[in-house]
Amino acid sequence: MATSPAVPVPLPVHLAVAEPGADRNRLTALIRLIMVIPQWLVLIFVHLAALVVVIIGWFAALFTGRLPQFATDFLSGVVRWDARVSGYFYFLTDKYPPFSLDQEPGYPIQIAVPAGGPLNRLAVLLRFFIAIPAWIVIAVANSGLGIFSIGSWFMVVVTGRLPGPLFEVTRSVIRYQSRLYGYYWMLTPEYPWGLFGDPEGSEMQAPGWAIRLSETARGTMVALLVVGAAVELVNLVRR
């Protein structure tokens, strides 16, 4: 089971995933796209509510230098829910995600959001523009992950397991997306990072949460980004 150690300010959003056993549920993997539809439908309305909360929180943070507590609580829950659904859809776990904004400590995918702290008002004012590079990175990574997930689906359905490198890169992409949400929604002042894993010594700074990619996983991440960039380029040309 994923651990849930305390995370002090100003650490970024962290993600921990309990590695699934060797015997995966092939039936739910086969129909994963269908099973996740109810979650997506509910999340559409959750994200619409999050948009309203972010707008209110942006004005509040601009004048006070802090995100209101109600906004922190709600948006942290959205980040958790979104990460659980993404992890389930991309085969990090076979356990169906709860329809919940709460911590859900028994679930295999855990998200830690640092407690609210002071925010740089200028960075809040320019949040949309500052976050553009990170949005480009996650767009490319998600496009690549979408292609690679076809291979993940095939491997889980046919062999009953997800290869280690695919597990590692999927976990890392979902964490980066969660960190981007955390930054863009002003839950943390720390810019998203760590797509290729954490540096040496990170285990000491965030015990139980550090992600280190194997060399094979790093190569897989490079391939994923190349494929994702190609997909995005094709889509851009078509427009």
Backbone bond lengths (Angstrom), bond angles and torsions (degrees), N, CA, C in turn:
res aa  C-N    CA-C-N  psi(-1)  N-CA   C-N-CA  omega(-1)  CA-C   N-CA-C  phi
1 M - - - 1.466 - - 1.523 109.10 -
2 A 1.349 116.14 142.81 1.457 120.09 -179.43 1.520 110.01 -64.52
3 T 1.323 115.12 142.69 1.454 119.97 -179.93 1.518 110.64 -83.57
4 S 1.321 116.05 163.49 1.460 120.66 -179.12 1.516 110.69 -136.64
5 P 1.342 117.84 61.19 1.452 119.03 178.67 1.522 111.26 -69.62
6 A 1.332 115.19 159.97 1.463 119.91 179.08 1.520 109.99 -69.90
7 V 1.317 116.59 142.40 1.461 121.93 -179.52 1.516 109.26 -122.51
8 P 1.331 119.26 111.65 1.455 121.06 -179.33 1.519 111.96 -82.20
9 V 1.323 116.53 160.93 1.462 121.94 171.49 1.524 107.91 -66.10
10 P 1.350 122.55 142.22 1.449 125.45 7.42 1.534 112.05 -110.10
11 L 1.318 118.88 37.47 1.451 119.87 179.55 1.521 110.48 -58.37
12 P 1.323 117.68 149.97 1.466 119.33 178.60 1.519 110.43 -74.56
13 V 1.311 115.67 -179.10 1.458 120.43 173.88 1.532 108.64 -64.18
14 H 1.331 116.31 133.86 1.460 121.10 179.93 1.521 110.71 -115.51
15 L 1.316 115.40 154.55 1.451 121.76 178.71 1.514 109.64 -134.13
16 A 1.321 116.30 136.67 1.456 122.21 174.73 1.518 108.36 -129.92
17 V 1.322 116.00 135.94 1.460 121.35 -178.84 1.521 108.90 -129.13
18 A 1.323 116.20 126.21 1.457 120.60 175.02 1.529 108.22 -74.56
19 E 1.324 116.75 124.05 1.451 119.24 -178.83 1.522 110.21 -65.14
20 P 1.343 116.86 131.42 1.464 119.77 -178.05 1.523 110.91 -70.00
21 G 1.317 116.33 157.50 1.462 120.64 177.74 1.522 111.87 -69.03
22 A 1.306 115.43 175.48 1.465 120.23 -177.48 1.525 111.95 -70.79
23 D 1.321 117.15 -25.40 1.462 120.86 -176.51 1.521 109.69 -96.51
24 R 1.340 116.32 90.51 1.455 120.91 -179.04 1.523 111.03 -83.66
25 N 1.322 116.13 156.79 1.457 121.84 178.80 1.529 108.84 -82.05
26 R 1.314 116.23 100.61 1.470 119.94 -174.71 1.522 112.19 -70.64
27 L 1.332 117.14 -31.39 1.465 119.53 -178.47 1.521 111.10 -66.50
28 T 1.329 117.28 -47.86 1.466 118.89 179.66 1.529 110.69 -68.09
29 A 1.337 117.17 -30.34 1.463 119.94 175.56 1.523 110.53 -65.72
30 L 1.328 116.00 -39.29 1.458 121.11 -178.98 1.520 111.60 -60.55
31 I 1.340 116.60 -39.92 1.466 120.94 -176.96 1.531 111.31 -109.99
32 R 1.326 116.69 27.05 1.470 121.07 -176.76 1.530 111.88 -57.08
33 L 1.311 116.98 -40.82 1.465 120.74 -178.90 1.525 110.92 -60.48
34 I 1.313 117.31 -38.79 1.464 120.92 179.42 1.527 110.12 -72.70
35 M 1.335 116.10 -42.31 1.459 120.17 -175.98 1.519 113.26 -64.79
36 V 1.328 116.99 -29.06 1.465 119.52 -175.51 1.530 112.51 -86.25
37 I 1.338 117.87 -9.44 1.463 120.77 -177.68 1.532 113.05 -57.25
38 P 1.344 120.24 -46.06 1.478 118.65 177.67 1.525 112.95 -57.30
39 Q 1.325 116.99 -37.59 1.464 120.34 178.00 1.528 110.44 -63.66
40 W 1.311 116.99 -45.37 1.462 120.61 -179.86 1.523 111.39 -62.24
41 L 1.323 116.76 -41.30 1.464 120.05 -179.20 1.525 111.05 -61.55
42 V 1.316 116.41 -44.34 1.465 119.89 178.95 1.528 110.28 -67.67
43 L 1.338 116.66 -39.66 1.460 119.94 -178.24 1.528 112.53 -65.64
44 I 1.325 117.46 -25.77 1.465 119.34 175.28 1.527 109.63 -57.47
45 F 1.325 116.74 -47.76 1.464 121.09 -179.00 1.533 110.99 -72.25
46 V 1.341 116.28 -34.13 1.458 119.67 177.58 1.532 110.23 -63.86
47 H 1.335 116.41 -41.82 1.463 119.74 -179.84 1.536 111.33 -71.26
48 L 1.321 117.39 -31.40 1.467 119.11 174.31 1.525 110.32 -64.06
49 A 1.335 116.02 -41.88 1.459 119.47 175.88 1.524 110.52 -64.47
50 A 1.346 116.15 -38.31 1.460 120.00 178.79 1.524 111.08 -62.37
51 L 1.329 116.92 -36.28 1.463 120.45 178.73 1.528 110.87 -60.79
52 V 1.319 115.92 -43.54 1.462 120.13 178.55 1.530 110.38 -63.82
53 V 1.328 116.43 -44.68 1.464 120.98 -179.43 1.527 110.40 -63.80
54 V 1.340 117.13 -39.99 1.471 120.80 179.64 1.526 110.53 -62.79
55 I 1.325 117.39 -41.99 1.465 120.44 179.76 1.532 110.41 -62.77
56 I 1.326 115.75 -45.52 1.469 119.45 177.62 1.532 110.34 -63.28
57 G 1.339 115.31 -44.67 1.459 120.04 -179.79 1.514 112.50 -64.08
58 W 1.345 116.91 -34.33 1.470 120.62 -179.88 1.529 110.30 -64.02
59 F 1.319 117.23 -46.07 1.460 120.03 178.57 1.526 111.12 -63.73
60 A 1.327 115.77 -41.56 1.465 119.69 -179.94 1.526 110.84 -64.38
61 A 1.351 116.88 -44.88 1.465 120.83 -179.47 1.523 111.18 -66.99
62 L 1.327 116.24 -31.95 1.464 120.12 -179.94 1.524 110.97 -65.75
63 F 1.325 117.17 -35.15 1.457 120.84 -177.51 1.521 113.63 -94.01
64 T 1.318 117.25 -29.78 1.469 120.06 -175.50 1.527 113.47 -108.96
65 G 1.333 117.49 -15.60 1.458 119.91 -177.88 1.521 113.56 79.12
66 R 1.314 116.72 10.77 1.464 121.35 179.11 1.524 110.35 -143.74
67 L 1.322 115.31 148.96 1.458 120.50 173.83 1.532 107.69 -83.46
68 P 1.329 118.42 131.33 1.475 119.81 179.29 1.532 111.37 -56.82
69 Q 1.306 116.15 149.82 1.458 120.75 -175.72 1.520 112.39 -61.52
70 F 1.339 117.12 -38.60 1.468 119.01 -179.82 1.532 110.56 -62.72
71 A 1.345 116.06 -36.60 1.453 120.36 178.67 1.527 110.82 -70.16
72 T 1.319 116.45 -40.48 1.467 120.56 177.01 1.517 110.90 -59.95
73 D 1.311 116.77 -46.12 1.462 120.86 -178.16 1.529 111.47 -63.88
74 F 1.328 116.06 -46.89 1.461 119.48 -176.59 1.531 111.34 -69.02
75 L 1.311 117.51 -47.37 1.459 120.57 -176.76 1.531 111.66 -68.25
76 S 1.330 117.37 -33.64 1.464 120.09 174.41 1.527 110.05 -61.56
77 G 1.329 116.01 -39.98 1.455 119.89 177.64 1.512 112.68 -64.87
78 V 1.328 116.40 -37.62 1.470 119.68 177.93 1.525 110.68 -65.45
79 V 1.329 117.00 -41.16 1.459 120.58 177.43 1.524 110.11 -60.25
80 R 1.324 117.20 -44.04 1.469 121.05 179.40 1.523 111.24 -62.62
81 W 1.323 116.02 -48.26 1.468 120.64 -177.71 1.529 110.00 -62.20
82 D 1.317 116.36 -45.57 1.462 120.88 -178.79 1.526 111.31 -61.24
83 A 1.327 117.16 -41.82 1.467 120.94 -179.81 1.522 111.33 -65.94
84 R 1.329 117.05 -39.39 1.461 120.19 178.68 1.523 111.54 -63.78
85 V 1.327 116.69 -43.26 1.464 120.50 -179.78 1.528 110.55 -67.39
86 S 1.330 116.73 -42.95 1.466 119.78 178.06 1.522 111.18 -61.91
87 G 1.335 116.12 -43.68 1.456 119.85 179.44 1.513 112.12 -63.32
88 Y 1.333 116.43 -38.95 1.461 119.80 177.99 1.525 110.65 -67.25
89 F 1.318 116.99 -45.07 1.465 120.90 -177.89 1.524 111.37 -62.92
90 Y 1.329 116.80 -37.59 1.471 120.64 -177.65 1.535 112.56 -94.85
91 F 1.331 116.78 20.61 1.471 123.10 167.40 1.531 115.15 71.48
92 L 1.323 118.03 23.02 1.463 118.97 173.49 1.520 111.29 -72.15
93 T 1.324 115.73 -23.52 1.462 120.83 178.72 1.519 109.19 -151.50
94 D 1.330 116.23 157.34 1.461 121.77 175.38 1.524 111.57 -100.93
95 K 1.318 117.26 -3.85 1.462 121.03 -177.99 1.529 109.72 -82.18
96 Y 1.319 116.17 122.66 1.464 120.49 -176.11 1.531 110.43 -63.35
97 P 1.324 117.02 133.71 1.474 119.51 -177.48 1.516 112.29 -71.87
98 P 1.321 117.50 143.79 1.469 121.05 177.32 1.529 110.45 -74.10
99 F 1.319 115.49 152.28 1.460 120.99 173.81 1.526 106.74 -83.68
100 S 1.308 116.00 82.00 1.457 118.89 -169.73 1.520 111.80 -155.89
101 L 1.342 115.16 145.51 1.460 122.31 172.36 1.521 111.73 -92.83
102 D 1.328 116.90 -5.33 1.459 121.36 -173.59 1.526 111.96 -79.31
103 Q 1.325 116.21 175.51 1.460 122.11 -177.54 1.526 112.99 -64.10
104 E 1.335 117.58 -40.85 1.468 122.58 -177.68 1.534 110.79 51.45
105 P 1.336 117.80 67.86 1.466 121.52 -174.81 1.525 115.19 -61.38
106 G 1.332 119.03 -20.25 1.449 120.11 179.71 1.510 114.29 -84.28
107 Y 1.334 117.66 -4.93 1.464 119.87 -176.97 1.533 110.13 -82.79
108 P 1.345 117.92 144.28 1.477 120.62 -175.67 1.521 115.47 -65.73
109 I 1.331 117.95 -17.43 1.462 121.27 179.64 1.527 107.87 -111.27
110 Q 1.330 115.82 120.12 1.457 121.65 -177.88 1.531 110.74 -120.27
111 I 1.326 115.21 140.28 1.461 122.10 177.24 1.530 108.31 -120.05
112 A 1.320 116.46 133.24 1.463 121.76 175.63 1.527 108.82 -114.12
113 V 1.305 115.92 120.40 1.467 122.15 178.03 1.521 107.82 -109.66
114 P 1.333 118.04 126.15 1.469 119.37 -178.70 1.521 111.71 -63.33
115 A 1.315 115.72 153.41 1.459 120.56 177.63 1.525 109.86 -61.43
116 G 1.306 116.32 149.74 1.456 120.64 -178.28 1.524 112.05 -60.38
117 G 1.308 115.76 143.03 1.455 121.43 -179.91 1.515 110.73 -142.89
118 P 1.325 118.02 -177.45 1.465 120.61 -179.86 1.524 111.59 -66.21
119 L 1.319 115.77 146.25 1.463 122.60 -179.46 1.525 109.58 -120.49
120 N 1.319 115.62 146.07 1.452 121.80 174.55 1.528 108.88 -73.51
121 R 1.328 117.29 117.82 1.464 120.10 -173.42 1.526 112.25 -65.13
122 L 1.320 117.14 -34.81 1.463 119.31 177.54 1.526 110.27 -65.29
123 A 1.344 116.71 -41.43 1.466 120.48 177.55 1.525 110.87 -65.16
124 V 1.333 116.78 -34.04 1.465 120.46 175.81 1.525 109.88 -65.54
125 L 1.334 116.35 -45.27 1.461 121.61 -179.42 1.527 111.25 -58.65
126 L 1.329 116.21 -40.23 1.468 121.24 -175.44 1.538 112.81 -101.53
127 R 1.334 116.78 19.26 1.465 120.89 -173.36 1.525 112.40 -53.57
128 F 1.314 117.09 -44.89 1.463 121.01 -176.76 1.524 111.03 -58.26
129 F 1.334 116.67 -45.22 1.460 120.33 -176.65 1.530 111.64 -74.88
130 I 1.324 116.40 -39.38 1.466 120.17 -179.09 1.528 110.76 -63.39
131 A 1.323 116.33 -34.39 1.469 120.33 -175.27 1.527 113.32 -81.24
132 I 1.328 118.80 -7.93 1.469 120.69 -176.09 1.532 112.92 -55.56
133 P 1.351 120.15 -47.65 1.474 118.63 178.36 1.523 113.23 -57.08
134 A 1.323 116.82 -40.22 1.466 119.97 179.28 1.521 111.14 -67.98
135 W 1.325 117.58 -36.53 1.463 120.24 176.37 1.518 110.95 -64.37
136 I 1.330 116.98 -37.01 1.475 120.21 177.18 1.525 109.95 -64.46
137 V 1.333 116.02 -43.70 1.463 120.34 179.60 1.525 110.61 -60.50
138 I 1.327 117.87 -47.04 1.466 119.60 -176.70 1.523 111.04 -71.62
139 A 1.323 118.04 -30.09 1.465 119.87 176.25 1.527 110.05 -64.11
140 V 1.336 116.40 -44.64 1.468 120.81 178.07 1.523 110.20 -65.16
141 A 1.342 116.48 -45.07 1.464 120.31 -178.17 1.527 111.25 -64.53
142 N 1.322 117.65 -41.31 1.461 120.19 179.62 1.524 111.99 -68.34
143 S 1.319 117.08 -35.60 1.463 119.69 176.30 1.529 110.43 -64.01
144 G 1.327 115.91 -43.97 1.463 119.67 177.46 1.515 111.65 -64.97
145 L 1.343 116.38 -40.67 1.458 120.14 179.98 1.523 110.70 -65.48
146 G 1.333 116.96 -34.92 1.454 120.05 177.12 1.521 111.89 -60.78
147 I 1.329 116.34 -40.06 1.476 120.21 177.19 1.521 110.93 -70.91
148 F 1.311 116.50 -45.71 1.468 120.65 -178.59 1.528 111.83 -66.11
149 S 1.342 116.84 -27.10 1.463 119.39 -179.15 1.523 111.65 -65.55
150 I 1.320 117.22 -22.72 1.467 119.68 174.72 1.524 109.30 -62.86
151 G 1.336 115.54 -42.99 1.461 119.88 175.83 1.520 111.55 -66.02
152 S 1.340 116.63 -38.74 1.460 120.21 177.74 1.527 110.40 -61.10
153 W 1.324 115.55 -46.53 1.466 120.87 178.95 1.529 110.75 -58.05
154 F 1.324 116.20 -47.07 1.464 120.44 -179.13 1.529 110.96 -61.81
155 M 1.324 116.92 -43.80 1.460 120.57 -178.09 1.524 111.51 -64.99
156 V 1.333 117.21 -43.55 1.464 119.76 -178.77 1.522 110.63 -68.01
157 V 1.330 117.18 -42.62 1.468 120.56 -178.16 1.521 111.34 -67.40
158 V 1.325 117.28 -41.00 1.470 120.81 -174.51 1.523 111.94 -85.63
159 T 1.333 117.11 -44.81 1.469 119.87 -173.61 1.521 113.46 -102.49
160 G 1.333 117.23 -15.07 1.463 119.72 -178.45 1.510 114.24 78.37
161 R 1.321 118.28 16.89 1.460 120.67 178.62 1.523 110.09 -150.77
162 L 1.325 115.10 155.20 1.465 122.11 175.57 1.520 107.77 -106.55
163 P 1.333 118.67 119.83 1.468 120.56 -179.26 1.528 111.82 -53.81
164 G 1.329 115.67 144.03 1.454 121.48 -177.00 1.518 114.67 -51.72
165 P 1.348 119.72 -48.74 1.468 119.79 -179.12 1.528 112.99 -59.92
166 L 1.343 117.34 -38.04 1.462 119.72 178.21 1.525 110.97 -67.91
167 F 1.318 116.75 -37.50 1.468 120.60 175.48 1.525 109.99 -61.65
168 E 1.318 116.81 -45.00 1.466 121.18 -176.88 1.520 112.23 -64.52
169 V 1.336 117.22 -47.03 1.468 119.12 -176.89 1.523 111.00 -70.67
170 T 1.328 117.39 -35.22 1.463 120.21 177.79 1.519 110.24 -63.39
171 R 1.322 116.07 -46.45 1.465 121.04 178.20 1.529 110.70 -59.51
172 S 1.316 117.50 -41.18 1.457 121.27 -177.20 1.527 111.78 -68.80
173 V 1.335 117.27 -39.81 1.464 120.67 178.79 1.521 110.59 -65.38
174 I 1.330 116.62 -43.23 1.466 120.13 179.60 1.530 110.26 -64.62
175 R 1.328 117.12 -38.40 1.461 119.19 177.23 1.528 110.74 -63.90
176 Y 1.322 117.06 -42.78 1.466 119.79 179.82 1.529 110.15 -61.61
177 Q 1.323 116.83 -41.71 1.456 119.80 178.63 1.523 110.97 -63.35
178 S 1.328 117.06 -40.52 1.464 120.70 177.60 1.522 110.80 -63.77
179 R 1.336 116.52 -38.98 1.469 120.05 178.18 1.524 111.03 -67.01
180 L 1.321 116.36 -35.49 1.459 119.41 177.83 1.523 110.24 -65.79
181 Y 1.331 116.73 -44.92 1.459 119.53 175.31 1.529 110.47 -58.06
182 G 1.336 115.99 -44.67 1.450 120.16 -179.24 1.513 112.53 -59.84
183 Y 1.327 116.79 -39.85 1.465 120.38 179.30 1.529 110.93 -74.89
184 Y 1.315 116.67 -48.07 1.467 120.84 -175.47 1.522 111.19 -64.42
185 W 1.318 115.41 -34.41 1.468 120.30 179.78 1.516 112.42 -89.31
186 M 1.329 116.74 9.07 1.474 123.17 172.52 1.527 113.54 67.16
187 L 1.329 116.45 24.32 1.466 120.08 175.31 1.521 111.18 -76.63
188 T 1.315 115.98 -23.58 1.463 121.87 179.25 1.521 109.40 -147.45
189 P 1.326 118.14 146.29 1.469 120.09 177.28 1.528 112.53 -82.60
190 E 1.324 117.65 -4.19 1.465 120.36 -173.93 1.521 111.20 -87.46
191 Y 1.337 114.96 127.16 1.466 121.67 -178.59 1.527 110.00 -66.92
192 P 1.346 118.06 143.04 1.466 120.01 -177.83 1.526 112.34 -61.73
193 W 1.318 115.84 140.30 1.455 122.54 -179.87 1.527 108.22 -155.53
194 G 1.335 116.58 176.27 1.455 121.10 171.99 1.507 115.76 91.88
195 L 1.332 118.20 22.35 1.465 119.42 178.88 1.522 111.41 -61.05
196 F 1.329 116.85 -33.63 1.462 121.44 179.15 1.528 111.84 -97.61
197 G 1.316 116.10 21.46 1.451 119.98 177.94 1.516 112.08 95.36
198 D 1.310 115.13 178.44 1.460 121.71 -176.12 1.525 111.30 -95.04
199 P 1.330 117.56 154.12 1.466 120.94 179.86 1.518 112.28 -74.49
200 E 1.315 115.46 171.26 1.469 121.21 176.13 1.524 109.86 -57.86
201 G 1.312 115.84 139.86 1.451 120.47 178.52 1.510 114.48 88.82
202 S 1.327 116.84 -4.96 1.465 119.68 -178.00 1.523 111.45 -67.51
203 E 1.347 116.74 -24.70 1.465 119.45 178.33 1.523 111.52 -62.97
204 M 1.338 115.73 -29.73 1.459 119.84 179.26 1.527 111.01 -76.28
205 Q 1.325 117.20 -34.49 1.456 121.23 -177.29 1.525 112.02 -78.22
206 A 1.325 117.15 -33.60 1.463 121.43 -178.97 1.522 109.15 -137.31
207 P 1.331 118.58 73.27 1.468 121.84 -177.04 1.524 111.91 -57.12
208 G 1.327 115.23 129.83 1.453 120.75 177.72 1.512 115.03 87.60
209 W 1.352 116.49 -9.33 1.463 119.40 -176.07 1.524 113.31 -115.84
210 A 1.307 119.24 -14.34 1.466 121.42 -174.76 1.522 111.21 -64.51
211 I 1.320 116.04 142.80 1.462 123.29 176.39 1.521 108.66 -118.54
212 R 1.311 116.57 120.27 1.459 121.61 177.21 1.525 108.15 -118.51
213 L 1.326 117.27 123.07 1.456 121.78 -179.81 1.524 110.59 -86.45
214 S 1.319 115.87 137.43 1.465 120.46 173.52 1.524 108.77 -70.00
215 E 1.327 116.16 166.30 1.462 119.78 179.19 1.525 110.97 -60.84
216 T 1.326 116.78 -39.38 1.462 120.10 177.97 1.519 110.86 -64.03
217 A 1.322 116.15 -40.88 1.461 120.22 178.74 1.526 111.27 -65.84
218 R 1.325 116.73 -37.13 1.466 119.62 177.50 1.532 110.62 -63.22
219 G 1.325 116.25 -42.81 1.457 119.76 176.11 1.520 111.48 -63.15
220 T 1.330 115.93 -38.39 1.461 120.24 177.53 1.517 110.73 -65.24
221 M 1.345 117.21 -38.32 1.457 120.65 178.33 1.528 111.18 -64.18
222 V 1.324 116.56 -40.98 1.471 119.79 177.23 1.522 109.98 -60.44
223 A 1.330 116.54 -46.10 1.464 120.65 179.21 1.527 110.80 -62.01
224 L 1.333 116.35 -40.41 1.461 120.64 179.15 1.526 111.06 -61.47
225 L 1.327 116.77 -42.58 1.463 120.54 -179.65 1.523 111.61 -68.86
226 V 1.320 116.98 -36.64 1.469 120.49 177.40 1.524 110.07 -64.03
227 V 1.321 116.18 -46.19 1.466 120.56 178.28 1.522 110.48 -63.33
228 G 1.338 116.54 -43.78 1.455 120.32 179.45 1.517 112.41 -62.36
229 A 1.334 116.95 -40.86 1.465 120.61 177.98 1.524 110.58 -63.46
230 A 1.338 116.67 -39.47 1.464 120.66 179.09 1.532 110.32 -64.45
231 V 1.321 116.55 -42.07 1.465 120.84 178.79 1.522 110.41 -62.91
232 E 1.321 116.41 -45.75 1.466 119.99 179.99 1.534 111.70 -64.38
233 L 1.325 116.46 -37.33 1.463 120.56 178.58 1.522 111.14 -65.32
234 V 1.321 116.04 -43.51 1.465 120.65 177.05 1.520 110.65 -60.98
235 N 1.325 116.78 -44.78 1.463 120.79 179.14 1.531 111.29 -62.31
236 L 1.339 115.74 -38.54 1.457 119.97 179.60 1.514 111.01 -66.38
237 V 1.325 118.23 -41.02 1.460 122.43 179.16 1.531 110.50 -65.17
238 R 1.327 116.22 -39.48 1.462 120.74 -179.98 1.517 112.89 -64.84
239 R 1.338 115.95 -29.76 1.453 119.31 178.41 1.524 111.89 -71.90
